[in-house]
Amino acid sequence: MAALPEVQSAVQHIVELAAEQGMVLRLLGGLAVRLHSPSANHRSLARQYADFDFVLADRRTDRLAAAVAKLGYVPNQSFNLLNGDRRLLFYDERGERQMDVFVNEFHMCHSIPITADRLALEPVTVPLAELLLTKMQIVQLNEKDVRDLCALVLDHSFGDGDDDMFNLPYITSLCARDWGLWKTITINAQKVRDFADAYDLEGGQKLTITERLDVLRNTLDAAPKSLKWKARDRIGERVQWYDLPEEVQRG
Amino acid sequence: MSSSTLFLRKATGLVRSWSVFDAFVYAFFSINLITLGLYIFSQMYYLEGGLLTTAVVSGIIILTQVVVYAGLIAVMPRAGGDYVWQSRILGGGIGFVLAVTGWWFILWLWTPLYSDMLRHEFFVPLLGILGMQGAADYFAWNPNAWFIVSVIMIGYITVIIALGMRSYARVQKVCFWVGLAGLAIVFLFLLFGSHDAFRAGLDARAPEMFGSGAAGGSVYEATLAAGEEAGAVLPMTGGSLAAVFLAMPYIVFFNLWPNWGATLYGEVKGADDFKRNMLGMGGALVATTVLAVVFFLLINKTITWDFYTNANGAYWNYRWGFTDQAPPLNFWPYPAMLTMFLTSSRIVQFVVILAMSMWFFGWAGTIFLSSTRVIFAAAFDRVLPEAVATVHPRTRTPIWAMVLMVVPGLIVSILYVWDIANFQSLTLMSTLVIAITYLGSTISAIILPYTKKEMYEASPIAKYKILGLPLISVAGVIFLAFLLFLLYQWLIDPNGLYGIGLTNTSSMVFMLAMYGIALVIYVFARYYRRSRGVSLDMLYKEIPAE
């Protein structure tokens, strides 16, 4: 496994290459969390970073493929052909690292809008709000996801902008439109609180996580909701409100 | 610690493009009652097996096909379907030849058939309703118009395939609901309308909208007479068991396709779930059969079966050149249009026929969409050049795959539309060649539990058994017997009913040409790849990645 500075440099290089082609490519996932959150290096929250996850706000996926080929990344031809309008897969030459690219959208358990304007707010990663949402929309959270979320919330507060904080009005506006997203995020906020207790964090750190997640929860609950949201709320959990991504045999 | 739990999700997964409902709609449209169904029912006017009985009995038999395909998909949910299964179970050569003929080459012949349905269910009735009798007549009878419709149709299909799977599913879903609403209105008209009102409406409005060959007399009476002269005898129910079975090689043109999405299942959520696959394909078959039964009963109630069959007989008797006497009803007897003679409102007529045309527009993409996946899969295996498995970087249109379907499709359309070399006699050949492909997959399914034991045992279908035998093998044997019966009837045609048998030279030449081209491509690819150090045999030993 490569050292973090080396990985960070590789990511930076990929983002710059894409920019040279006029494309906005940004990192998300665990590695993006690591770049934003020093706490991700805390002994209780540290984890391995196996893959690069990116999001691309551009339809010209052929240009991205040409750009990353210069770095030795080869495409998964069949996967990219069938899914390339929304997802791309590449592998490095040694086959040790996989590069997963979401194209123009982030759709897993829920959809998170991806726009070039918002991606431009950060030089290497997606903005913190999107980073948090892409983690919190996961219905089947795993250990690594919870560690990432703990680190993110520990190091960043919720506020009105995107500068080293989670843009709360933006997150609220998405959740006020999408009942399913609201539901999963509120469930996961509770889950992260529960698991934060189990980690070897200092009391003050646990309190910070709890307080910040309370801010999130209270704001989401208090926000005015759309009619569609209210109608969906009446149906509740009787109808599944999320998609479940499937494992893909990637050859 | 609370009761919260965590999961062992390994990597970033993928939300596949289609839901089970999308797969259901695709299957529902693939056995399209309004396009394929009404088109082929109209040609069956001279058969003696009851149409309702034939639809139900064949539907029950075809449920075994659903079991076979739902099982194969659950074991190997891969883009390319039949090609992947056959090439991995029966061998690369057989798999390639059977799959590309059934999923690619024969679709060329379907091109003029699809466009024939489009002109009769969309252009002709709508132009007639709009009062453009001359234009309606042109589209109904002129081969130039038919060819123009083929070109328009191919343009439409290219666009919706280029939209990608998710947008395709959205278009399909809208068409599904609007089409169902249109059919519901037709059903209501038939349910509450009377036969006398229909007859009066037909006689008053058909000549005014479409012109008439009844020479000023009653279109209704003249149609009955022309139909009787044509030998129209098809009953709604009844007929001997033999007659019902002899109607099946015709009716399967409509209902042999609940598995048409099989090549796409690599892109359907939960495709390794046997029950879900059964629900998607089997549900479509059952729903369509039920709708067909209801439609037949309602037609019988208000239009009357006698008139419907005679109108079909009069039309096809003229179109097939058995008489020089033009049919009194100057258009293909589209039951939705016939029903609309119950109202004098042109607006209602227009809206209902437009809504009913969604059965075509939601279905049209099926002609090439499934085929693209077979072409891609063969290209991934390097039997076809890699270029055919590429898409336009911006529009994501599979350009070369589409070219390989569209250009020959247009050439075959020319042959068919102008009836060159007796091509119009080949209608059922479109079904025969695909049935041969299904034969290969059915044999693959029967032997799968024995030749790919490890894979089968690890699959979700291993638990389904009948008398200790694998369900997929038992269903496969029944469906195989059905396919063999169909092939015998089509090819030997002892009763001279289907016109595509060994005595039809055009039919045999066309079929042999297709299999010949497929074989040549495979043999060439095999030697070409070997000369570059790639063994196709080794490749076929591996299951392709998703």
Contacts between the chains, C-beta under 8 A, distances in Angstrom:
chain1	res1	chain2	res2	distance
A	29	B	12	7.3
A	50	B	11	7.7
A	51	B	11	6.9
A	51	B	12	7.1
A	53	B	12	5.9
A	59	B	394	6.0
A	60	B	393	6.2
A	60	B	394	6.9
A	61	B	393	6.6
A	62	B	393	3.7
A	63	B	393	7.7
A	76	B	545	7.4
A	77	B	380	6.9
A	77	B	386	7.9
A	77	B	389	7.2
A	78	B	79	7.3
A	78	B	376	7.3
A	78	B	380	5.0
A	78	B	389	7.7
A	78	B	544	6.9
A	78	B	545	6.3
A	78	B	546	7.6
A	79	B	545	7.4
A	79	B	546	6.9
A	81	B	376	6.1
A	81	B	389	5.7
A	81	B	390	7.3
A	81	B	391	6.4
A	82	B	79	5.7
A	82	B	266	6.8
A	82	B	267	6.2
A	82	B	373	7.9
A	82	B	376	7.3
A	83	B	14	6.8
A	83	B	17	7.5
A	83	B	267	7.9
A	84	B	391	7.0
A	84	B	396	6.8
A	85	B	164	4.6
A	85	B	166	7.9
A	85	B	396	5.3
A	86	B	166	7.8
A	87	B	14	6.4
A	98	B	11	7.6
A	100	B	12	5.1
A	107	B	15	5.6
A	108	B	12	7.7
A	108	B	13	7.2
A	108	B	15	6.1
A	109	B	15	8.0
A	138	B	9	7.8
A	140	B	7	3.8
A	140	B	9	5.3
A	141	B	6	5.8
A	141	B	7	6.6
A	142	B	6	5.5
A	142	B	7	5.1
A	142	B	8	6.4
A	142	B	9	4.8
A	143	B	6	5.5
A	146	B	6	6.6
A	190	B	2	7.7
A	190	B	4	7.3
A	191	B	4	4.5
A	194	B	1	6.5
A	194	B	2	4.1
A	194	B	4	4.6
A	195	B	1	7.9
A	195	B	4	6.7
A	195	B	6	7.5
A	197	B	1	6.7
A	198	B	1	5.5
A	243	B	15	4.7
A	243	B	269	7.6
A	244	B	13	7.8
A	244	B	15	7.8
A	245	B	12	7.4
A	245	B	13	2.9
A	245	B	14	5.6
A	245	B	15	5.0
A	246	B	13	5.4
A	246	B	14	6.0
A	246	B	15	7.6
A	246	B	16	6.3
A	246	B	269	6.9
A	246	B	270	7.3
A	247	B	10	6.5
A	247	B	11	7.1
A	247	B	13	5.6
A	248	B	13	6.7
A	248	B	14	4.9
A	248	B	546	5.0
A	249	B	545	5.6
A	249	B	546	4.9
A	250	B	545	5.8
A	250	B	546	7.0
A	251	B	544	7.6
A	251	B	545	2.8
A	251	B	546	7.8
